Amino acid sequence: MAAARTNAQIAEALATLTNIVARDNQPGREGEMRLERFMKQKPPTFTGGYNPDGAYKWLEEHAEMFMMFASLKIEGGVKM
């Protein structure tokens, strides 16, 4: 009985894992998923107006992340 329960738990875990992999590997969603990951970092948002110093500061704060995306694209790690 314990072995049957264990097999059922393994089957359920594999089914869950399969669903997660399928959900995260949908063609055409790469850009959307990148945006979701970016927005989870809670970057400052544009509130309107003219603020070149604020824009430059924001770009400097996020430059490392943009460079990471660029290097992944060059190496073929991310489809853009």
C-alpha positions, 0 to 999 in steps of 0.5 A: 500500500505504501509503495502504491501511494509513493508511485502515485505521489511520483506520478503526480509530481511528474505531471506537475513538473511536466505542466510547469515546463510546458507552461514556461516553454511556450514558443513566442512568449520569451519576450513576455516572460523577460518583461515579467521577470524585469517587472518583478524587480519593481523598477522605477516607473515613468510618471511623465514630465521632463527629467533627463537626469532621472532618466540617465540615473535610471539607465545607469542603475539598470545598465548591468541588466541590459548588458546581461540581456545583450550578452545572452542574445549574442551568445544565443542563450535568449531568442529575441 
